[in-house]
Structures are given as structure tokens and as C-alpha cells.
Amino acid sequence: MGTITLDKLKTIKTLNNIAEIGLNVFNKGQFSIDNDSENPDAIVVRSFNMHEMEFGDHLKAIARAGAGVNNIPIDKCTENGIVVFNTPGANANAVKELVLTSLIASSRNLFDGVAWAKTLDGEGEQISKLVEAGKKNFVGKEIRGKTLGVIGLGAIGALVANDALNLDMEVIAFDPFISVDTAWNLSRNVQRAMSLEQLFATADYITVHVPLTDDTKGMFNEEAFSHMKQDVYVMNFSRGGLVNEKDMAAALESGKVGKYITDFPNEDVLKMKNAVPIPHLGASTNESEENCAIMASRQVKEYLETGNIKNSVNFPNASLPYTGKRRVAAFHKNVPNMVGQITSAISNYHLNIADMVNRSRGDYAYTMIDIDNEVDNATIPDFEEKIKQIEGIVTVRMI
């Protein structure tokens, strides 16, 4: 049996330190930021682990101020009709800059060189001579003319590919699911790999920008390394789980992989030869955190006020221009005749439908219907109950 709510003052709870500029999106008088609330209308979160949380029956939306949603129980949210948003692209520039920084710095042995230079503290006038004698241990290589393989051409991967071309690199990319928008923004000089094996065999450097799924987990493994060039540099700023760390350690030891640059250090990574552990700095810029907070808050606000959905990871995206008319927003099983049953319930109350949209995603669908007539407030509870009783309805919200 689904749940029904009639919107009043909406409560927002944050589970991490969310940039104030983002929370300012929520109008005072219509929204209340209450981090002690046990039953908020929406939650804005960054990396807080929500898997053990109990959700109140008022909760309608969770927004992740970032791209990854591994910290959110997606299936549980879907079953309870809670839309989950993320903010793809909001931190893309920050991650891109760190990828390119690491690409150059690791090629020039900058990290090791700086660490060694710091050990000269206290050598006084001998430092200059020691530097001149020791610098030969940190001779690197230039990236110009080398080939960068980019796996995943989302917001980050596309930016990395385009900027690498501007650094006079050759770029080959693999993404069988590239979007039309990305294709328009991607340089025509990016070569297309028809398979991962082709990319592996070609690239001097490889950077990965794909989500962690059952299909991508451990994709960098012994089999993958066997197709790569000797001394290839691998950069992982996506998710640690994409790499089989036992196989990576062996590849580093043998020299098949020259360096492994990762934003996800752990005990195993810290023990690897020629690993460059970065303390998860990919999106750690003031600008990125603010962009993510603003984007997450806007998506929540739009959904609570109009029912429109953009950048959801579990609901279908759906948008209908909001005119201020009474709107029915229903999340339901994706089965035949659901829309017909909802519209039939509306017509039984002699109400006209002004506009509607229906979108599906897997086993579920989302329907918004604008009603042309004024709806008597006394009628709403009975009207809502009729829709709620339709088999397959998960949640219904009157806006």
C-alpha cells in the first residue's frame, strides 16, 4: 500500500557539512533546515553512510552532493518511493584538473622528488650540491606525443580527453554508451577504440571514469594488464573497486604497470611498489563543493515544489512545466493500464486533465498529471485515497 502526503512546510536534513550557498537555495518560510529531524521531507548528503538508517514516512527525496551514490541504499529507496538524486558534472572540472596534474607530476617523478628534497632539511650549504647530485634519480618523461587512453566519456572523461589533446597528446577513448550531448562536446581528434583491448594495447597512460558496478568491479585485473604496454601508467579517480589490487600489485612489481595513481588509498595500496596514493582529493575544491551543494539543493527543491525530476539514479527523469495547477505525482509499478486507472480515478471526480507526462525506468514508472479544475480541499483526502488503492501504486503526492 502506498503513502500519500499533502505538501506543507518542507523539512530538509543534512548528514554532512553542506556548503551554505547550496542550502540558501531553500526559501525560508517554505523550507526548514533541521538536522535533528527524525522524519524530514528530504536529505542532502555527501559521503555519510546511509545503509543502516531508518527512513521516516515523510521522506521523499535524497540528494547526493556528488556523483557516487554507493553510500545510499538505492533499492530500499526505490521500494519506498524515495527519489535519489546525484550531481553529475558539478565536480567534473575539479577532478579533471587533478587527473591532468597527476598525469604530469607522476611522469616527471615530482611526488618522489619533492619527498626526497624535504629529507635534505638541515644540510645547510650542502643542499645545492646534494640536489645537483641527486636529481638524476628523478629523471622523468614528457607526456607530449604520448597516447592517453580514456575509459568513460561522461562529464569528467570528456573534459580530460579534450584537454589532453591541448597538451599535444594523442587520445584514444572507449565508451559504448556515450551520450549525444557528450558527443557534441568531444573533439573530433579523439580516436575511438572499438574495444577495451584495443585501448589497452595502444595507450601509454590510462585514466578510468566509469561508475563501480557488477560489470566494472575489478576490471583492471591480470587479464586486462596482459593486453597493456609495458610501463603503462594507470590513473584511477573513479572508485577503488575498479582495480583488482592483488593483480595491480603484481603488475607494478613486474614493471608491466609503471605507476598506479589512485585517489583511493588503503593498506594494500600503500604497500604497492610505485603506487601514488592521493588522499581522495578529486572533488576537494571550494568551487566543487559549492557547485555540488547548489545543484543537489536545486534538484530537491524542484522535486518537492513541482514533482519534476532531473538527475535521478533510481526514478525516471520527468519534467512538466509547472503552472501552479493542482498536480498529481504518482510513483508506481511499470505495468499495463496504470495511467488509465489513475486518469479514470480523476475523471470520476469530474476533473479535467490539463497536461500529463509518464516516464518509465525498469520495473517502475512515474506519472505527473495536471488538473485543470479547482479542487475542493475537502475532496482531496477521498480523492487521494482512491488513487492510493490502485494496485501497484507506491507513493502519491498532491502538489
C-alpha positions, -999 to 999 in steps of 0.1 A, spaced: 0 0 0 15 34 -10 17 65 11 2 100 4 13 134 16 -1 169 11 28 194 9 31 220 37 63 233 53 91 211 40 119 200 63 154 195 49 181 175 68 218 174 60 240 145 70 273 162 62 287 197 61 269 210 30 281 244 16 258 272 29 255 287 -6 237 255 -15 213 254 14 204 291 7 185 277 -23 158 267 1 134 296 7 128 305 43 91 302 52 87 273 27 116 252 38 132 245 72 168 232 76 165 209 106 194 185 111 178 170 142 146 160 123 137 123 126 113 125 97 124 151 71 109 156 37 144 154 21 180 147 29 211 163 14 242 142 19 278 138 8 296 107 19 276 97 50 268 60 51 230 57 50 227 20 46 218 14 82 194 43 85 157 40 91 137 63 69 106 82 81 73 81 61 77 118 52 110 112 33 105 119 -4 140 126 -17 177 121 -10 203 143 -29 239 133 -31 261 163 -34 285 144 -57 283 117 -84 288 85 -65 258 70 -46 274 39 -31 266 53 4 229 53 -3 206 22 -2 192 27 -37 170 -4 -38 155 4 -4 147 39 -16 131 28 -48 109 3 -30 97 31 -7 92 56 -34 121 79 -24 138 96 -53 176 97 -52 195 124 -70 232 129 -77 251 158 -93 269 146 -124 293 172 -138 292 195 -108 327 184 -97 339 175 -132 364 204 -136 379 198 -102 385 161 -109 398 169 -145 424 193 -131 437 167 -106 439 140 -133 460 162 -155 481 174 -126 488 138 -116 495 128 -152 522 154 -155 536 152 -119 539 114 -119 556 114 -154 582 138 -140 586 119 -107 575 151 -90 560 134 -60 591 113 -52 614 143 -60 596 166 -36 596 140 -8 633 134 -13 641 172 -13 624 175 21 649 150 36 677 175 29 665 197 57 694 205 80 721 200 53 727 238 51 752 249 24 755 213 11 718 213 -2 726 228 -36 753 202 -42 731 174 -30 703 185 -52 725 185 -83 739 151 -75 705 136 -66 683 149 -93 695 122 -117 674 97 -96 642 115 -107 646 119 -144 611 116 -159 594 117 -193 573 142 -212 537 135 -220 538 153 -253 533 128 -282 523 100 -258 489 83 -260 463 87 -233 435 61 -231 403 74 -216 377 49 -204 343 65 -199 333 97 -216 310 112 -191 314 148 -178 349 141 -164 363 118 -191 353 141 -219 370 171 -203 402 151 -197 402 139 -233 398 174 -248 424 190 -225 449 162 -231 447 169 -268 456 205 -260 487 192 -242 497 176 -275 489 141 -265 472 115 -287 439 105 -272 420 72 -277 387 66 -258 363 38 -251 327 43 -241 299 22 -258 273 43 -240 284 78 -249 256 104 -248 246 127 -276 255 158 -255 290 144 -248 295 135 -285 287 171 -295 313 185 -270 340 160 -277 369 169 -300 368 151 -334 405 144 -328 397 119 -300 402 84 -316 375 59 -309 385 25 -295 362 -3 -306 372 -24 -275 390 -21 -242 416 -44 -256 424 -20 -284 427 9 -259 449 -12 -236 473 -21 -265 476 15 -276 478 36 -245 509 48 -227 487 62 -200 452 51 -190 426 70 -170 392 55 -160 360 74 -154 332 49 -151 309 40 -121 315 10 -99 290 -17 -109 289 -55 -110 302 -53 -146 331 -29 -138 342 -42 -105 378 -54 -107 380 -45 -144 417 -38 -140 430 -73 -135 456 -98 -147 437 -103 -179 435 -66 -186 471 -60 -178 482 -87 -202 469 -65 -231 487 -33 -220 520 -19 -230 550 -23 -207 554 5 -182 519 19 -187 507 44 -161 472 38 -147 451 65 -131 420 58 -111 400 88 -99 366 70 -101 363 41 -75 389 19 -58 369 -12 -65 375 -9 -102 410 -23 -96 419 -58 -85 445 -48 -61 463 -81 -58 467 -82 -96 478 -45 -96 505 -51 -70 519 -79 -92 517 -58 -123 536 -30 -105 562 -54 -92 569 -68 -127 570 -34 -143 540 -40 -166 524 -11 -148 550 17 -143 528 36 -118 494 34 -103 480 68 -94 448 65 -73 426 87 -53 416 58 -31 445 47 -8 441 18 16 465 -5 34 471 -26 3 477 4 -20 502 19 5 523 -12 3 524 -13 -35 557 -5 -54 553 27 -75 518 35 -63 510 72 -59 483 74 -32 463 106 -33 440 112 -2 407 114 -21 412 150 -33 393 146 -66 364 169 -58 380 187 -29 379 223 -40 358 250 -26 342 256 -61 334 219 -65 317 215 -31 297 247 -37 286 236 -72 276 202 -59 256 217 -30 238 241 -52 229 215 -78 217 190 -52 196 216 -34 180 229 -66 170 194 -77 154 186 -43 136 220 -43 123 215 -78 111 180 -70 93 190 -37 77 220 -53 68 207 -87 74 170 -89 99 174 -117 129 150 -117 163 156 -131 195 136 -125 178 107 -106 197 74 -102 165 54 -95 135 73 -108 130 81 -145 137 117 -153 105 136 -160 96 172 -164 63 191 -170 61 229 -170 46 239 -137 17 264 -140 6 263 -104 -24 240 -110 -30 211 -87 -7 183 -97 -9 145 -90 26 129 -89 25 91 -87 53 66 -85 42 31 -94 50 -3 -108 56 -3 -146 27 -24 -155 -1 -21 -181 -31 3 -176 -16 21 -146 -20 55 -163 -55 45 -174 -65 37 -138 -51 69 -125 -69 91 -151 -101 71 -146 -100 79 -109 -95 116 -117 -124 116 -142 -147 101 -116 -145 134 -97 -154 153 -129 -119 168 -131 -103 178 -164 -67 168 -172 -47 198 -184 -14 181 -191 5 149 -182 37 130 -185 46 94 -179 81 80 -179 94 45 -170 126 31 -157 129 -7 -154 102 -21 -132 89 13 -121 73 44 -137 65 79 -127 34 99 -138 25 135 -133 -9 148 -142 -20 185 -140 -57 191 -132 -75 220 -149 -102 225 -123 -101 239 -88 -101 211 -63 -121 214 -31 -98 208 -2 -125 187 14 -124 164 -16 -86 158 -16 -84 131 11 -110 109 -5 -95 116 -40 -61 107 -28 -73 75 -12 -89 63 -44 -55 66 -62 -37 51 -33 -59 20 -36 -48 13 -71 -27 -19 -71 9 -11 -80 9 25 -66 40 30 -44 35 67 -35 11 95 -45 18 132 -38 -6 161 -43 13 193 -52 
